[in-house]
Amino acid sequence: MTTVRIPPVLRDVTGGAKHLEAGGESVGEVVQAIVASHPDLGPRLLDADGQLNRFVNVYLNDTDIRHLDALATKVTEHDTIVLLPAMAGGSSGCRYRCPLDSPRTSAYTARQPVQESRTNVSQTIGSQPSSDPAARAQ
């Protein structure tokens, strides 16, 4: 049986399983086998024609199957397939920190604008080293 590693984003439809075992002679057959045993995986991995969605990356032993024979790539029982759907996300553009679940966090503190996280070091410490040894020791 070929091992299929399931990323956290897909574990909700595999009952929390991190790994699945499935039989098949090709990557496509293994994918079809895990979809048969976990039907909710189907729409997350495959399009209406049964082909991989374009945003799903599949690796066989750390090699992207697009550089091999795609779903026709042959597998053995000692191979590992990794399913890796592309993820989107990041900042929503919100200028305020999300409120914390702490009773000590006031509404005022939680709504303060987020400060720019990048600091210009030369503005902070000065661009030229001080010639005064006492100033450098601080």
Secondary structure, 3 states (H helix, E strand, C coil): CEEEECCHHHHHHCCCCCEEEECCCEHHHHHHHHHHHCHHHHHHHECCCCCECCCEEEEECCEEHHHCCHHHCECCCCCEEEEEECCCCCCCCCCECCCCCCCCCCHHHHCCECCCCCCCHHHHHCCCCCCCHHHHCC
